[in-house]
């Protein structure tokens, strides 16, 4: 029986500890047998014995595979052993099978002998029981001449150079009285019935308790598609400096912290924690000023409580097993399946991001998601309110629904600021300074002149002038007509076509050069339009309509500036003032 919940309380007959059960690799240990150990073990047998011949053949096989540089497992190992023994492999295994009955042979000790301790320390290692037990268990599978998921492989040695023989020994639950296994209850927040059932060798019944995060919990999932793998984040350049992926990840963390903690209060209170890979977590934490006691790394954080009072927790990176270790563990779990789990082609994996074998893909997803779930809940978002978890990774986290997904982050400065905003701010500062310098002599500051002086883009200068005009408009006294955004039109000559002089006639349909007589229509003239009276702001030639146009500010209109054909406007009576007190004022350079 397995209880799956983030709140795990011990209250059953048999419970596996968190450190042992929570780590699958602890249940699938692998023994390494090097060439040196095989050579040392030969001292315990005579040179003409079957034991000696078998160990020497195995030692030579490992040497040959090391020279070829081609790791192998299962059937390939058996075929090579049988060939090296000239077809006697089955006979040798049968002759030596009695060693499996005494995996730990008894040693007589002479307590009166002063040199007894040194003699015991120099005894050759006991290797044959382990070797024979592993090979005999797979002998029948080899005799069927089919590939299988083997527990035996030959590959690069972990300790020392060269190659070594590796044997996986899955842990077994000890039997109770009368050889029966007692009832078992496992507490696991990330239980998978298929995988854990294969580990225990029996079907499991799961009781899953659904838990909701505490009120105010935020899970911000950054899923930008960028690299957050261990290799990318922990790699070093030739000069020893961090990789560009780590530098980018640090900037992204700064960016998110500035959004969620703009004043740096949580950083100063040491309430920000981080979990990443062992090879880069310190570099990231140092850059973010996160203290050492607020750091943790994947595959070593389960069960820890030193991050439980963190208000903000960063998860940086996607925890995955090494491809060869993932394949070994998966083959061990599925060792009873008749079909071999085949290794995924590296080029294919780069293109698809998935393993070819669905069993391997399922196990890979389980290992990643379970480790992410364990890491994300170190801040105890289930128990405490207003926790924020920011995950820069690719995976699912149980019991922590995503409240916000970010699929794209902006380009950033080294200190994590939005690069566009930072450049825009710098441009505005230059524009402000240039405007003050240009307007000292009281002349009109045009968009082109301002952009050129401030070394800013034309569009940026235009928007800045509009914003300034709006701010200036807000300073108009309340007893005068508010112009809304009318002022924003005046400074921008690029908004109009070519400026023309006063219009003295209205063009007719037959010719643009002839027309009916009309009093002058010029800038600042008071005119009557179909929308009411207003003041002429500009007379210009529209390049799109290919005719003259009159830009008029309509009195009391919230819509601001309107454009009319010359025949749609007429001057007001001459006894009226060209600009009455209620008409909008013209923009004057400050």
Wavefront OBJ file of the C-alpha trace (Angstrom):
o trace
v 0.000 0.000 0.000
v 1.271 3.473 -0.852
v -0.037 6.714 0.543
v 0.787 9.594 -1.773
v 0.525 13.036 -0.216
v 2.807 16.011 0.431
v 1.997 15.693 4.146
v 3.520 12.390 5.193
v 3.082 11.301 8.804
v 4.551 7.984 10.109
v 1.798 5.832 11.596
v 2.067 2.377 10.072
v 3.693 -0.954 10.767
v 6.494 -0.773 8.244
v 7.666 2.553 6.789
v 10.659 3.217 4.587
v 12.701 6.221 5.578
v 12.588 9.255 3.330
v 16.252 9.152 2.374
v 16.185 5.462 1.387
v 12.808 5.180 -0.282
v 12.719 8.620 -1.849
v 15.859 7.962 -3.891
v 15.256 5.276 -6.503
v 18.964 4.852 -7.161
v 19.413 3.788 -3.526
v 17.200 0.779 -4.288
v 19.144 -0.055 -7.440
v 22.798 -0.041 -6.294
v 25.502 -1.095 -8.712
v 28.668 -2.976 -7.801
v 31.862 -2.170 -9.679
v 34.467 -4.880 -10.325
v 37.680 -3.469 -11.773
v 40.502 -5.301 -13.483
v 42.627 -4.666 -10.388
v 40.103 -6.442 -8.152
v 39.970 -9.408 -10.511
v 43.761 -9.611 -10.517
v 43.889 -9.475 -6.713
v 41.198 -12.172 -6.416
v 43.336 -14.589 -8.449
v 45.652 -14.958 -5.452
v 42.994 -17.074 -3.702
v 42.949 -19.842 -6.341
v 45.439 -22.216 -7.928
v 46.620 -21.476 -11.450
v 45.096 -24.681 -12.902
v 41.657 -24.193 -11.352
v 38.438 -23.323 -13.154
v 38.196 -20.272 -10.903
v 41.537 -19.017 -12.182
v 40.660 -19.623 -15.850
v 37.274 -17.926 -15.483
v 38.666 -14.825 -13.775
v 41.515 -14.493 -16.276
v 39.109 -14.727 -19.237
v 36.902 -12.067 -17.688
v 39.925 -9.850 -17.034
v 41.066 -10.150 -20.654
v 37.558 -9.450 -21.956
v 37.327 -6.186 -20.016
v 40.717 -5.166 -21.401
v 39.637 -5.898 -24.985
v 36.399 -3.929 -24.618
v 38.292 -1.015 -23.090
v 40.657 -0.952 -26.069
v 37.725 -1.028 -28.466
v 35.951 1.704 -26.473
v 32.522 0.114 -26.956
v 30.547 -0.458 -23.732
v 28.248 -3.485 -23.817
v 25.651 -5.260 -21.701
v 23.668 -8.465 -21.410
v 23.818 -10.706 -24.476
v 26.923 -9.025 -25.867
v 28.814 -9.709 -22.621
v 27.703 -13.378 -22.552
v 28.599 -13.903 -26.217
v 32.061 -12.427 -25.693
v 32.657 -14.498 -22.559
v 31.595 -17.696 -24.289
v 33.840 -16.960 -27.253
v 36.819 -16.165 -25.017
v 36.275 -19.402 -23.058
v 36.057 -21.417 -26.304
v 32.460 -22.417 -25.637
v 32.971 -23.536 -22.030
v 31.072 -20.689 -20.360
v 27.993 -22.743 -19.476
v 30.146 -25.597 -18.101
v 32.233 -23.195 -16.011
v 29.162 -21.541 -14.524
v 27.712 -24.925 -13.596
v 30.984 -26.090 -12.064
v 31.354 -22.938 -9.976
v 27.683 -22.551 -8.993
v 28.337 -23.788 -5.436
v 29.903 -20.390 -4.663
v 26.453 -18.837 -4.724
v 25.559 -20.789 -1.594
v 28.192 -18.972 0.481
v 28.303 -15.346 -0.658
v 30.266 -14.404 2.469
v 32.601 -17.295 3.338
v 33.583 -17.785 6.950
v 37.151 -16.965 7.927
v 38.942 -18.606 10.833
v 40.654 -16.107 13.093
v 43.558 -16.740 15.420
v 43.170 -14.120 18.098
v 46.506 -15.075 19.629
v 48.431 -14.324 16.464
v 49.943 -10.796 16.532
v 49.924 -10.541 12.718
v 46.343 -11.756 12.355
v 44.916 -8.304 11.607
v 47.382 -7.689 8.807
v 46.671 -11.136 7.356
v 42.937 -10.456 7.303
v 43.415 -7.071 5.687
v 45.467 -8.661 2.903
v 42.928 -11.364 2.087
v 41.831 -11.305 -1.592
v 38.394 -9.835 -2.297
v 35.447 -12.220 -2.485
v 34.183 -11.725 -6.029
v 33.082 -15.084 -7.377
v 29.766 -15.338 -5.447
v 28.645 -11.961 -6.806
v 29.757 -12.752 -10.367
v 28.252 -16.218 -10.507
v 24.960 -15.217 -8.945
v 24.480 -12.440 -11.538
v 25.512 -14.588 -14.518
v 23.497 -17.641 -13.483
v 20.344 -15.554 -13.075
v 20.609 -14.495 -16.731
v 21.976 -17.705 -18.196
v 18.560 -18.981 -19.318
v 17.792 -15.653 -21.037
v 21.092 -15.842 -22.919
v 20.409 -19.414 -24.030
v 17.202 -18.180 -25.719
v 19.484 -16.118 -27.984
v 17.393 -12.974 -27.562
v 18.259 -9.514 -26.228
v 17.071 -8.746 -22.703
v 17.272 -6.046 -20.034
v 20.379 -7.182 -18.233
v 21.845 -6.291 -14.837
v 25.365 -6.942 -16.147
v 27.342 -4.473 -18.211
v 30.920 -3.471 -19.046
v 31.757 0.207 -19.334
v 34.081 3.034 -18.205
v 35.237 2.562 -14.618
v 34.005 4.950 -11.943
v 37.063 4.496 -9.734
v 40.319 4.677 -11.646
v 40.881 4.535 -15.378
v 39.989 1.925 -17.942
v 36.841 -0.171 -17.958
v 35.136 -2.312 -15.348
v 32.377 -4.882 -14.954
v 29.207 -3.571 -13.301
v 26.461 -5.634 -11.661
v 23.223 -4.085 -10.405
v 21.859 -5.659 -7.222
v 18.280 -4.474 -6.583
v 17.511 -4.334 -2.895
v 15.030 -6.855 -1.578
v 12.597 -6.520 1.318
v 13.548 -9.072 3.964
v 11.007 -11.767 4.662
v 9.385 -12.092 8.050
v 8.437 -15.201 9.927
v 7.652 -18.298 7.872
v 9.276 -16.638 4.870
v 6.423 -14.214 4.293
v 6.761 -10.499 3.722
v 4.892 -8.458 6.359
v 2.320 -5.835 5.316
v 4.044 -2.784 3.907
v 2.931 0.827 3.913
v 5.024 3.347 1.970
v 4.642 7.069 2.352
v 5.639 8.810 -0.854
v 4.476 12.184 -2.167
v 5.523 11.279 -5.730
v 4.344 7.679 -6.019
v 4.047 5.957 -9.395
v 2.252 2.590 -9.147
v 4.019 0.997 -12.119
v 7.561 2.000 -11.187
v 7.260 1.339 -7.457
v 5.440 -1.913 -8.141
v 8.368 -3.085 -10.247
v 10.791 -2.108 -7.507
v 8.930 -4.203 -4.941
v 7.969 -6.955 -7.339
v 4.266 -6.836 -6.523
v 1.112 -4.919 -7.303
v 0.405 -1.871 -5.189
v -2.698 -0.162 -3.991
v -2.427 3.633 -3.948
v -4.376 6.032 -1.776
v -3.685 9.536 -3.060
v -4.654 12.504 -0.919
v -5.248 15.626 -2.956
v -3.897 18.726 -1.271
v -4.353 22.348 -2.302
v -1.714 25.021 -1.668
v -2.284 27.525 1.110
v -4.064 30.802 0.234
v -1.934 33.345 -1.598
v 0.441 30.764 -3.081
v 1.925 31.722 -6.436
v 3.658 29.349 -8.823
v 5.241 31.284 -11.661
v 6.364 28.830 -14.323
v 8.999 30.185 -16.710
v 8.757 27.936 -19.772
v 10.676 29.930 -22.363
v 12.143 26.916 -24.147
v 15.678 27.992 -23.250
v 18.303 25.650 -21.860
v 18.115 24.875 -18.160
v 19.906 21.518 -18.211
v 22.825 20.602 -15.991
v 25.343 20.484 -18.826
v 24.384 23.946 -20.078
v 24.379 25.630 -16.664
v 27.485 24.004 -15.192
v 29.757 24.156 -18.253
v 32.825 26.388 -18.126
v 34.531 28.295 -20.892
v 38.218 27.816 -21.668
v 39.169 30.706 -19.402
v 37.150 29.248 -16.533
v 34.314 31.762 -16.782
v 30.691 30.569 -16.621
v 28.772 29.644 -19.743
v 26.414 32.057 -21.471
v 23.483 29.918 -20.337
v 24.386 30.383 -16.675
v 24.876 34.134 -17.191
v 21.475 34.316 -18.865
v 19.820 32.320 -16.056
v 21.262 34.700 -13.444
v 19.872 37.710 -15.322
v 16.465 36.039 -15.555
v 16.440 35.366 -11.816
v 17.312 39.000 -11.136
v 14.562 40.141 -13.466
v 11.914 38.045 -11.703
v 13.112 39.061 -8.235
v 12.970 42.739 -9.214
v 9.355 42.252 -10.261
v 8.337 40.385 -7.107
v 10.668 42.096 -4.638
v 11.402 45.533 -6.160
v 12.687 47.012 -2.911
v 14.903 44.000 -2.111
v 13.160 43.539 1.221
v 12.946 39.747 0.957
v 16.607 39.447 -0.041
v 17.697 41.551 2.930
v 15.491 39.485 5.231
v 17.138 36.298 3.873
v 13.720 35.007 2.849
v 14.717 34.022 -0.690
v 15.903 30.475 -1.318
v 17.267 28.697 -4.372
v 17.577 25.099 -5.541
v 19.654 24.242 -8.597
v 22.466 21.912 -9.634
v 25.381 21.332 -7.313
v 27.821 22.685 -9.900
v 26.157 26.081 -10.327
v 23.869 26.800 -7.354
v 26.596 28.704 -5.498
v 27.411 30.873 -8.518
v 23.749 31.816 -8.950
v 23.180 32.374 -5.234
v 26.303 34.538 -4.893
v 25.159 36.732 -7.780
v 21.724 37.143 -6.172
v 23.067 37.686 -2.627
v 21.307 34.567 -1.317
v 23.055 33.269 1.834
v 24.475 29.749 2.074
v 21.801 28.449 4.429
v 19.180 29.280 1.791
v 20.688 27.066 -0.888
v 20.091 23.481 -1.973
v 20.822 21.245 -4.930
v 18.834 18.636 -6.798
v 19.105 15.001 -5.678
v 20.225 16.165 -2.250
v 17.333 18.274 -0.910
v 14.627 15.705 -0.102
v 13.413 15.872 3.476
v 15.235 19.125 4.209
v 13.468 21.848 6.212
v 16.031 24.646 6.015
v 14.023 26.411 3.278
v 10.592 26.109 4.867
v 10.419 29.768 5.932
v 11.428 31.173 2.513
v 8.781 33.487 1.084
v 10.305 33.203 -2.421
v 11.869 29.993 -3.740
v 13.739 29.766 -7.046
v 14.027 26.464 -8.898
v 16.646 26.816 -11.620
v 17.245 23.869 -13.917
v 15.587 20.637 -14.964
v 16.910 17.682 -12.930
v 17.605 14.665 -15.120
v 19.699 11.535 -14.786
v 22.732 10.934 -16.976
v 21.632 9.041 -20.107
v 23.663 5.940 -19.205
v 22.406 5.951 -15.601
v 18.822 6.465 -16.731
v 19.142 3.518 -19.119
v 20.687 1.296 -16.429
v 17.965 2.003 -13.899
v 15.180 1.590 -16.452
v 16.561 -1.746 -17.647
v 16.812 -2.898 -14.057
v 13.191 -1.972 -13.342
v 11.972 -3.643 -16.544
v 14.311 -6.635 -16.322
v 11.378 -9.057 -16.513
v 10.024 -7.526 -19.725
v 10.738 -9.695 -22.776
v 11.563 -6.679 -24.949
v 14.872 -4.859 -24.571
v 14.846 -1.144 -23.722
v 17.037 0.345 -26.404
v 19.162 3.437 -25.999
v 17.889 6.621 -27.629
v 19.987 8.001 -30.456
v 21.565 11.279 -29.233
v 20.815 13.128 -32.477
v 17.194 12.019 -32.401
v 16.861 13.126 -28.783
v 18.209 16.580 -29.653
v 15.526 16.968 -32.295
v 12.538 15.570 -30.393
v 13.531 15.924 -26.741
v 12.021 12.501 -26.078
v 13.224 8.912 -25.768
v 12.240 6.426 -28.431
v 11.166 3.720 -25.979
v 7.975 4.774 -24.117
v 9.135 2.941 -20.966
v 12.347 4.935 -20.910
v 10.436 8.163 -21.547
v 7.979 7.381 -18.741
v 10.765 6.686 -16.274
v 12.655 9.837 -17.307
v 9.538 11.981 -16.777
v 8.884 10.331 -13.431
v 12.394 11.001 -12.142
v 12.339 14.639 -13.298
v 8.852 15.460 -12.049
v 9.302 13.730 -8.705
v 12.541 15.589 -8.006
v 10.982 18.915 -9.041
v 7.996 18.225 -6.778
v 10.215 17.420 -3.821
v 12.310 20.542 -4.421
v 9.386 22.918 -4.950
v 7.747 21.934 -1.671
v 10.812 22.712 0.441
v 9.220 26.085 1.225
v 6.105 24.256 2.482
v 3.621 26.057 0.245
v 1.032 23.501 1.331
v 1.193 24.718 4.916
v 2.104 28.392 4.800
v 0.316 31.235 3.044
v 1.657 33.643 0.421
v 4.564 31.518 -0.715
v 6.017 32.272 -4.169
v 7.740 29.575 -6.218
v 9.450 30.523 -9.491
v 10.417 27.510 -11.591
v 12.861 27.849 -14.497
v 12.633 24.301 -15.798
v 10.827 21.852 -18.021
v 8.608 19.525 -16.015
v 5.466 19.184 -13.921
v 5.222 19.878 -10.195
v 2.553 18.019 -8.253
v 0.333 19.719 -5.668
v 1.419 23.141 -6.934
v -0.833 24.474 -9.708
v 0.697 27.060 -12.014
v -0.759 30.523 -11.421
v 1.224 32.260 -14.167
v 3.107 30.900 -17.168
v 5.814 32.975 -18.853
v 6.761 31.702 -22.294
v 8.997 34.608 -23.284
v 11.265 36.895 -21.309
v 12.616 40.209 -22.623
v 16.232 40.905 -23.417
v 17.897 42.076 -20.243
v 20.810 44.093 -18.959
v 23.474 42.523 -16.770
v 21.608 43.598 -13.639
v 18.387 41.981 -14.834
v 16.504 45.045 -16.062
v 14.369 45.002 -19.171
v 16.814 46.051 -21.882
v 14.159 47.939 -23.854
v 12.993 49.829 -20.784
v 16.559 50.628 -19.765
v 17.419 51.981 -23.215
v 14.158 53.936 -23.361
v 14.873 55.473 -19.976
v 18.359 56.496 -21.102
v 16.896 57.989 -24.298
v 14.345 59.987 -22.322
v 17.079 61.368 -20.108
v 19.031 62.493 -23.179
v 15.891 63.966 -24.734
v 15.109 65.942 -21.590
v 18.618 67.330 -21.473
v 18.631 68.176 -25.193
v 15.224 69.860 -24.978
v 16.381 72.105 -22.165
v 19.471 73.109 -24.139
v 17.607 73.759 -27.396
v 14.773 75.732 -25.851
v 16.989 78.190 -23.986
v 16.880 80.748 -26.809
v 13.095 80.410 -27.123
v 13.073 78.905 -30.590
v 10.766 76.120 -31.635
v 12.107 72.617 -30.936
v 11.159 70.294 -33.767
v 11.080 66.548 -33.622
v 13.935 66.110 -36.100
v 16.194 68.613 -34.311
v 15.496 67.053 -30.931
v 16.114 63.491 -32.139
v 19.366 64.485 -33.807
v 20.671 66.396 -30.784
v 19.747 63.668 -28.274
v 20.892 60.857 -30.586
v 17.544 59.179 -30.209
v 15.177 57.567 -32.665
v 12.601 59.664 -34.443
v 9.713 57.620 -33.015
v 11.152 57.878 -29.511
v 11.465 61.662 -29.810
v 7.923 61.875 -31.135
v 6.459 59.923 -28.230
v 8.499 61.897 -25.726
v 7.235 65.196 -27.165
v 3.674 63.955 -27.061
v 4.024 62.927 -23.446
v 5.532 66.311 -22.628
v 2.697 68.067 -24.420
v 0.111 66.131 -22.447
v 1.829 67.009 -19.195
v 1.926 70.642 -20.272
v -1.773 70.507 -21.119
v -2.594 69.363 -17.601
v -1.198 72.667 -16.315
v -3.906 74.714 -18.137
v -6.189 76.550 -15.602
v -9.614 74.964 -15.138
v -11.475 78.111 -16.406
v -9.886 77.646 -19.837
v -10.861 75.120 -22.453
v -9.032 71.808 -21.952
v -7.556 70.533 -25.166
v -7.128 66.868 -24.280
v -4.322 65.675 -26.520
v -4.514 68.528 -29.031
v -1.061 69.867 -28.208
v 0.392 66.548 -29.203
v -0.352 67.343 -32.835
v 1.391 70.688 -33.084
v 5.075 69.897 -32.723
v 5.095 67.076 -35.235
v 5.553 68.396 -38.705
v 5.916 64.810 -39.928
v 2.247 64.248 -39.071
v 1.240 66.664 -41.876
v 2.153 66.997 -45.478
v 3.995 69.903 -47.049
v 3.122 73.263 -45.503
v 1.431 75.707 -47.876
v 0.621 79.399 -47.666
v -2.774 80.991 -47.052
v -5.539 79.628 -49.288
v -7.228 82.406 -51.273
v -9.525 80.266 -53.420
v -11.363 76.973 -53.233
v -10.308 74.434 -55.909
v -13.185 73.233 -58.061
v -13.704 69.831 -59.622
v -12.333 70.858 -63.000
v -9.017 72.279 -62.023
v -6.828 72.491 -58.925
v -5.539 75.878 -60.119
v -8.885 77.663 -60.476
v -11.653 78.131 -57.969
v -14.095 80.453 -56.296
v -12.789 83.471 -54.395
v -12.366 83.017 -50.650
v -10.922 85.105 -47.859
v -7.528 84.065 -46.585
v -7.405 80.878 -44.551
v -4.197 80.807 -42.601
v -2.770 79.669 -39.300
v -4.494 81.059 -36.160
v -7.501 82.194 -38.217
v -10.925 81.706 -36.671
v -13.139 79.637 -38.940
v -16.544 78.006 -39.065
v -16.637 74.276 -39.887
v -19.417 71.674 -40.153
v -18.514 70.732 -36.556
v -18.549 74.256 -35.192
v -16.134 77.115 -34.796
v -12.459 76.564 -34.290
v -8.951 77.834 -34.811
v -6.776 76.936 -37.811
v -3.697 75.115 -36.617
v -2.125 74.355 -39.969
v -2.749 74.691 -43.701
v -0.967 71.969 -45.610
v -0.923 69.861 -48.760
v -1.884 66.242 -48.027
v 0.312 63.897 -50.104
v -2.203 61.050 -49.796
v -5.322 62.998 -50.855
v -3.227 65.159 -53.190
v -5.035 68.361 -52.265
v -4.951 71.118 -49.694
v -6.235 70.447 -46.208
v -6.985 72.658 -43.206
v -6.234 71.356 -39.680
v -8.683 72.980 -37.232
v -8.907 72.796 -33.453
v -12.642 72.653 -32.737
v -13.709 74.712 -29.728
v -14.647 72.619 -26.694
v -14.213 69.324 -28.552
v -12.683 66.361 -26.712
v -11.703 64.856 -30.055
v -9.177 67.645 -30.600
v -7.826 68.203 -34.082
v -9.950 67.750 -37.217
v -9.027 67.979 -40.887
v -11.245 69.660 -43.504
v -11.185 70.486 -47.167
v -10.869 74.269 -47.796
v -14.451 74.477 -49.135
v -15.733 73.116 -45.796
v -14.463 76.056 -43.757
v -15.179 79.766 -43.848
v -13.789 82.655 -41.815
v -15.814 84.087 -38.934
v -16.921 87.725 -38.827
v -14.009 90.139 -38.839
v -15.246 91.905 -35.674
v -14.427 88.781 -33.655
v -11.034 88.294 -32.161
v -8.878 85.823 -34.023
v -8.317 84.002 -30.744
v -10.938 84.196 -28.006
v -10.105 83.393 -24.376
v -11.642 79.940 -24.590
v -9.606 78.764 -27.541
v -6.665 76.493 -26.889
v -3.305 78.094 -26.558
v -0.476 77.373 -28.878
v 2.435 75.264 -27.694
v 5.317 77.569 -26.821
v 8.868 76.367 -26.323
v 9.848 76.476 -22.709
l 1 2 3 4 5 6 7 8 9 10 11 12 13 14 15 16 17 18 19 20 21 22 23 24 25 26 27 28 29 30 31 32 33 34 35 36 37 38 39 40 41 42 43 44 45 46 47 48 49 50 51 52 53 54 55 56 57 58 59 60 61 62 63 64 65 66 67 68 69 70 71 72 73 74 75 76 77 78 79 80 81 82 83 84 85 86 87 88 89 90 91 92 93 94 95 96 97 98 99 100 101 102 103 104 105 106 107 108 109 110 111 112 113 114 115 116 117 118 119 120 121 122 123 124 125 126 127 128 129 130 131 132 133 134 135 136 137 138 139 140 141 142 143 144 145 146 147 148 149 150 151 152 153 154 155 156 157 158 159 160 161 162 163 164 165 166 167 168 169 170 171 172 173 174 175 176 177 178 179 180 181 182 183 184 185 186 187 188 189 190 191 192 193 194 195 196 197 198 199 200 201 202 203 204 205 206 207 208 209 210 211 212 213 214 215 216 217 218 219 220 221 222 223 224 225 226 227 228 229 230 231 232 233 234 235 236 237 238 239 240 241 242 243 244 245 246 247 248 249 250 251 252 253 254 255 256 257 258 259 260 261 262 263 264 265 266 267 268 269 270 271 272 273 274 275 276 277 278 279 280 281 282 283 284 285 286 287 288 289 290 291 292 293 294 295 296 297 298 299 300 301 302 303 304 305 306 307 308 309 310 311 312 313 314 315 316 317 318 319 320 321 322 323 324 325 326 327 328 329 330 331 332 333 334 335 336 337 338 339 340 341 342 343 344 345 346 347 348 349 350 351 352 353 354 355 356 357 358 359 360 361 362 363 364 365 366 367 368 369 370 371 372 373 374 375 376 377 378 379 380 381 382 383 384 385 386 387 388 389 390 391 392 393 394 395 396 397 398 399 400 401 402 403 404 405 406 407 408 409 410 411 412 413 414 415 416 417 418 419 420 421 422 423 424 425 426 427 428 429 430 431 432 433 434 435 436 437 438 439 440 441 442 443 444 445 446 447 448 449 450 451 452 453 454 455 456 457 458 459 460 461 462 463 464 465 466 467 468 469 470 471 472 473 474 475 476 477 478 479 480 481 482 483 484 485 486 487 488 489 490 491 492 493 494 495 496 497 498 499 500 501 502 503 504 505 506 507 508 509 510 511 512 513 514 515 516 517 518 519 520 521 522 523 524 525 526 527 528 529 530 531 532 533 534 535 536 537 538 539 540 541 542 543 544 545 546 547 548 549 550 551 552 553 554 555 556 557 558 559 560 561 562 563 564 565 566 567 568 569 570 571 572 573 574 575 576 577 578 579 580 581 582 583 584 585 586 587 588 589 590
